[in-house]
Every structure is written in C-alpha cells, then in structure tokens.
C-alpha cells in the first residue's frame, strides 16, 4: 500500500470513528507517514500516526489495525496558537506540512498555513531546539531511584535519546521516534559530522556493541514481547504497543536496522520496547526483576552492556548527557 492510500484510510477512520470522540475538534497526521513521499510504499514496519483533538476524558486509543493499516491514535486536549505550535518541536513538525485530516472549525487549517510559512525561520528553529533540550533535562533530572526499574530506565533512555531530536530539529528533519539514531546518523553524515554521531552513541552506551550482541538482546526482547502480549493491562498507557498487531514495528523494525548494519542505532528502541514489555507485565500483576520469568534477567543483561544496570550507573550516565548539552547546542547551531 502506498503512503497516500494509508493517509486516506486514516482520514476515513477519523470521519467514521474519531469524530465521535467527546469534544472532537479535528484531527491531523503526524510522524513518518506525514513526512514520507506519498507515492512511496508504506513499510510493514511503520504505523500511521493520527492526533485527535478531544476532551481529556477521551482515553488513549493507541495502535490498532484498520483495513490493513496499523494506525496509532492519540488524543490531544487542545492546541495553542500558531506561535505556540511553531515553538513546539513535535507539533511544528506536523503542521509545517499538509497534515489536517478533519477541521470542523477551520482553526487547524489556519494554524497549518502560518506554521508552514514560518517553520524554517531561524528564530523558530532555535526555539524548537531549546524545547528539545528542555525535554532532555526534564527526563534526566526526573529520574527517580525509588521508581520501578522500567520507569527509571525510561527516564534515562528518553532523556538520552532526545539528544538526537535536538539535531534533527536543527536540520529540519522529522524527529522520529523508533529510528531516531539512524535518522540523525544520515543528517550528520551529510554535514561531514559523523564523528558527532559516535558521541551520541557513546552517551547511550552502545558505541562499542557488536551486531551479534545486539541480535542476542533482540532475541531476548522477542521472547519477552511475546510473553507480554499474552497478558491484559488496560490501565497501561502503552499496552497497545505490546500486541501481535504491533509486533512488526516493535520487533521486525529493529531486526531490519540490524540487517542494514545499523545495530547500534537499533539499541534505543530495543531498550524502550523491553521496558514497555516489563511495564505491561507489572501493570497486569506479573513482575519481579529477580528471575521471576527470565525476561527481567535479559533486561538486566542489556542494561549491563550499556553501563546502566544500577540507579547509580544511570545517574552517572545521565550526568554525562547533561554535561554534553553545550556541545550538543553548538552542533545544532552548525546544522541550522
């Protein structure tokens, strides 16, 4: 299926189902299916992201199959002014392209017009880079050694991983989620800064990992993923990410990166998905981190390879990320 056909299916879902959500105020595309060439094929490892404006009472819908396409639907309680959107690195990345799927009031269309006009102006680029850097700080400083392990790791991981978004935003690229390290690698290579890509991988702790080692961790994740799909945890925010329908994105997408020689770039999503598997199991009352099922042990082995096995390790690694922010900002300025 082509990207444009997948977009049309997303539009149809919004008209048939999304518009029924309480407080429906419109919907728009976001993510890789928006940034991609409409004539390109939708990869089997990709979903189509849809953001719906709806009341906070509307539950997160998440990932689900709709007429052969994996949609990921999230709800946003409101949208600020065009200037608010221009300074938000996630929202601006959507609204600078023709993203609107439904617009009962006409407001989304007007915001999209202004954002598309001003998106590439340097002051707004710098504002969005600053927003991304603030997210790095928030994730890292928000690490809580008393939280469940999967939450601790998520804070450290995303705080570290958003460093790629700072640079992707500076280069006017999609701040993608799963393939962020592959995307920033391409961007830095185009600017003759492949050396800085190694810095980013070193901050994650995966710069020296071999393909065989990453493949081993992915195999362990695959077993944990399949076990987690068997439990029900409706209260867990990302439960729909750990289902049979989502397996091509979560597992096959990482294996594809390894096969392309981007094994180190695959590590971010391997860790993120592993943490979500264990978080889903914990929400369903199946947890341990002490060999209960063997899956927790595999997670600890992965963290050990990254130098992030203990709270003290993660704090040290997080402090390294914070110390690297001035150099990250300088690199971002060179890409603008």
HELIX and SHEET records of a PDB file:
HELIX    1   1 UNK A    3  UNK A   16  1                                  14    
HELIX    2   2 UNK A   18  UNK A   20  5                                   3    
HELIX    3   3 UNK A   32  UNK A   35  1                                   4    
HELIX    4   4 UNK A   82  UNK A   86  1                                   5    
HELIX    5   5 UNK A   89  UNK A   95  1                                   7    
HELIX    6   6 UNK A  107  UNK A  118  1                                  12    
HELIX    7   7 UNK A  122  UNK A  141  1                                  20    
HELIX    8   8 UNK A  149  UNK A  170  1                                  22    
HELIX    9   9 UNK A  180  UNK A  190  1                                  11    
HELIX   10  10 UNK A  194  UNK A  204  1                                  11    
HELIX   11  11 UNK A  211  UNK A  229  1                                  19    
HELIX   12  12 UNK A  239  UNK A  241  5                                   3    
HELIX   13  13 UNK A  247  UNK A  247  1                                   1    
HELIX   14  14 UNK A  248  UNK A  252  3                                   5    
HELIX   15  15 UNK A  253  UNK A  259  1                                   7    
HELIX   16  16 UNK A  263  UNK A  283  1                                  21    
HELIX   17  17 UNK A  295  UNK A  305  1                                  11    
HELIX   18  18 UNK A  311  UNK A  323  1                                  13    
HELIX   19  19 UNK A  325  UNK A  335  1                                  11    
SHEET    1   A 5 UNK A  62  UNK A  66  0                                        
SHEET    2   A 5 UNK A  69  UNK A  76 -1                                        
SHEET    3   A 5 UNK A  48  UNK A  53  1                                        
SHEET    4   A 5 UNK A  26  UNK A  30 -1                                        
SHEET    5   A 5 UNK A 100  UNK A 102 -1                                        
END                                                                             
